[in-house]
């Protein structure tokens, strides 16, 4: 059971019309029994009513929390699986005392809310609110409420899923520009699994084909599901990078190598990189491109600097790229550091 202090009200809002009466009835009946100050509200941030099609879950105060100064801008990339509580707590949530955290997703529920609001910040800081908004589908007729929520948040986190669906649904909407505005005012942008790919660098996009894995690339890197979409958020940090997650657990070393080779062909950069994140791993990147591994799992860096070769005709070899282990809590810069540790795979 959540422990909410008396001065901190907890609001629960689910804006889908079809279930709202049941939610209100349930909360009205069980709220006093829970002893948590639970209220049902229909007016959200900035006093804007969430549109009927929008699933929105709010925990905390619906009004904007006041912070002296946003902590970023910065990027927090998580490798999927069991998200790193250490990374989320130390490099995002505890950096925004009294601030607002926002989770954007295309599927899922509000489970991040209580984890962010209570468990990861307990005894350290108090957040003003955490909110989860589900945005699925190309047609988002009213993004006014979403824009308000993004503008209020100091930490914006994109959940996992299928990045090709995220791109399909969000690419031509206002969301990338809203996230860029958040970055420019100093917010931390984070994501796990597919969400990590969206906030940083080029994006693997299967474009309707079954997802490609390393086993599909043993004979050739030329595969219909191997496609890259240009950076989703134009903050220009790690613009010559592609990120892949579940790196060791799903044996994606060769898949990332293929993406890096493709990136060398389509990006126009002489040197390109791939970042492979194991589950429970995390990478924090600051405004100037300095980065370090801050999670419990391993993070890897692929480096490729031979643009003369065309990726389609290249023999699939992991050894064609320099692959390095990103050591925990050691700061690096892509363009200047050469003190990486060569990765050893078993």
N, C-alpha and C positions, 0 to 999 in steps of 0.2 A: 504494500500500500504506500502511496506517495505521502511524504511528510511535507505539507505546505504550511509555512509559518502564518500566524493569524493576519499579519499585515499584507500578505501576498495572496491575492485572490487568484483562483484558478478558473479560467473560462474554458468551456468546451463548445466549439461551434462546428456543426457539420452542415454545410449549406445545400446539400442535395434535397430538393423539395420532397422527393418520394419517401425519404426516411425521416424528415425533420419532425413530424408529429410523434413518431415513436421515440425519437431521441429525447424530446422535451418531456414526454410522459415518463420515460425511464428515469431521467435526471430528477424530475419533480418528486418521484416516489422514493428513489434510492439516495438522492443527494444528501439529505440529513443523516442517513444511516452511515454514510462514508466518512462523515466528519472532516471533509476536505474543503468546505466552502465552495462547492461546485455550483456554478450558475450556467444557464443556457442563455446565450446572447445571439442576436441576429445582426447587430451592427458591428462591423469590424474596424480595421485600422482606418484612421482619417475619417471616421464616421461614414464610410462608404459601405453600402450593402453588397455582399458578394453576389454575383449573378447566379441564377438558379442552376446553371449547368456546372458550376464550379464546386469541386469537393475541396473544402478548406477546414483545417483543424487547428485551433488556436489554444495554447496553454499559456496562461499569464495575463498580462495587461494588454488590452487592445489598443491603447494609446502608445505613441512612440516613446521609447525609453530615451533618456537624455544622457549622452556621453560627452566628456570634455573634448575628446578627439578620437576618431576612428583609428584602429591599430595598424591598418595596412597602408597601401594595398599589399596583398600577398596571396599566394596560391597554396592550397593544401591538397595533395593528391594521395588517395588511399587505394590500396591494391585489391580491394574486394574481400569477400569472405567475412571473417570476423574483423570488423573495423577496429583500428587501433584506438583504444580509449585514451592512451597516453598522448598520442598526437592530437586528437580532437580536443582534449582538455587543455593541454599546455600551449598549443599553437593556434587555438581558435577561441574556444569558449571562455577560458579564464582571461583572455585578452580583451573581452568586451563586458566588463562589469556594468550591470545596469542596462546593457544593450539588448538587441533583438537578434535572434537567430531564425533563419528561414530555410526550410527544406523544400526543394522542388523535385517532383517526380512524375513519372507517367503511369506507374502502378504502385501498389503497396498501400500502407495504412499510416497511422500517426505514431508508430512505435518510436521514431526518433525523438518525438516531442518530450516525453518524460525522461528519456535517457539523457538528452541535452539539458533539460530544465532542472533536473534534480540529481540524478546519479553522478554525472560527470562534473558537476560544479558544486556538489554538496560540501559545505564547510570551507569553500574557497571564495567563490563569488556568488552573487545572485543575479540571474538574468531577468530582464523585464518581461520577455516572452520568448516562446518558440512556436513556430507555426509551420505546418505542412500543407502545401497546396499541390493538388494533383492536376496536371495539365496534359491531357491525352487527346489527340485529334488535331488535324490540320486547321480546323475552323475554330478559332477562339474569338468570338464576336465582340467580347468586352474584356479588355485587358486592363481596364482602369484600376480595378481592385488589385490585380497582380502587380501593376506598376507601383501602386502605393506600398504594398508589402515589401517589394524589392528596395524601394527608396528608403524605407525605414530600417532595413536590416544592416547590421554590421558584419554578420557572418552569413553567407548564402551557400548552401550545400546542395549539390545535385546527387540524388540517390542513383543506385545502379539500375540495370535493365539492359536494353538493347540500344546502343548509340545510334544505329541506323534509323531507328524509329524516332529518337530524339531529334536527329537532324531533319528527318522528313517532316516532323510536326512543328519544329521550332525555327528552322533555319530562316524562313521568310516571314517570321513574325517579328514583333517588337522585342522579344525576349533577349536576343543577343545584345542589342543596343542598350537595353535596360541594365544588363549585367555589366556592360562596359562602363556605363555611368556609375554604377556602384563601385567598380574597381577604381575609377578616377577620383572618387571622393574618399577612398581609403578603406573600403570594405575588404574582408578576406573572402575569397572565393574558393570553395572546396568541392570535392566530389569523390565518390568511391566507385570502383569498377568502371562502368560506362561513363559515369559522371566525371571521373578523373580525366578521361579522354576529352570531354567536352570543354573543360575549363582551361586546357593547356595544349597548344600545338595542333597539328593536323589530326584528323579523326579517321580511324578505320571505319569503313562504311561498306557493308556487304551488298547493299542495293538490291534487296529482295532475294538474293541467293542464300542457300544454307551457309552458315558461318564457316569460314575456312580455318583449318587448324594446321599445325606443323606437318602432320602426316599426309596432308593433301598437297604439300609443296616439295616432296622429296625428289620429284623428277623435274619440276619447273616452277619458277615463281610466277609464271603467267597463268592466272586463275581468275575466272569471272567474278568471284566474291572478294578479290583483293583490290580494293579501291580506297582512295584517300580523299577526304573532303577538306578544303582549306580551313584554317583556324576559325572556330565558331565565334570567339570573342576577340576582337582586334586590339588586344592590349600590347602586342608586339614583344611579349616575354616568351622566350622559347618558341619563336615562330618557325624555326627550322628543326622541330622536334616532333616525333610521334610517340604517343604513350600507349603501352599495352599492359594489361593487368592479369591477375591469376597466372603470373609468368611461369613459375616452376610447377605449380600445382596442375596446370593444364598443358604443360610442356609447350610453351609458346615461344621458345627461343628462336626457332626457325621462322615462325610466323612474324616475329618482330624484325628479324633480319630481312625478310622479304619486304616488309613495309618500309624499312629504312632504305633499301635499294630503290624501291619505287619513289620514295620521297626525293632521293637524289636526282631523279629524272624529272619530277613535276614541280619542284619547289623553286628551282633557279639558284639554289645555294650550293656553293662549292663543298661545304662540309655540312653534313646532316647527322642527326642523332636519334636514337631510340631509347626510351626509358622503359624498362621492364620492372614491374612492381609485383612482388610476391604478396599473397594474402597476409593481412595484418601488418604490412609495411606501409610507410607513409613518407612523402617527400614534401618539405616546405621550401617554397621559392619566394624570394623577396622581389621588390620592385626592380632591382638592378640585375636580377638573374642569378644572384647567389643562392645556392641550394644545399640542403643537407638531408640525410635520411634520419627520420625522427620516430619511426614506428618500431615494432618488434620484429617484423620480417625483413628479408633482404630486398635491396633495390639494385638494379643493374643498368649500365649505360652502354649502348651500342654506338660506335663512332665509325662513320664511313666518309671517306674523302677522295673518291675516285670517280668523278662525274663522267669520265670518258667511256665507261662501260655502260651499256644499256641493260636495264634490269631484266627485260623479257628474255634475253638470250644468255643470261648469266647462269652458270651452274650453281645450284643451291648449296652453298657452303656457309656454315656459321663462321668458319675461320676467315672468311673474306672480310670480316669486320673486326675491329678491336672491341672486345667485350670486357667491361670492367665492373668490379663490385664497388658500389657506393658505400663507403664505410659509415657507420652510425655516428652522428653528431660531429662530423667533419665537414667544414664548409668548402664548397667547390664553386668554380665558375667554368662554364662550358668552353669559352673561347680561350682562356688563358691557362687553366690548370692542366698539367700533365702528370700529376702525382696520383693518378688513379691506380688501384690495385687490380691486376689482371684476374678475371673471374675464372674459377676452376669448377667444372661441372662433372658430376659423377654419374 
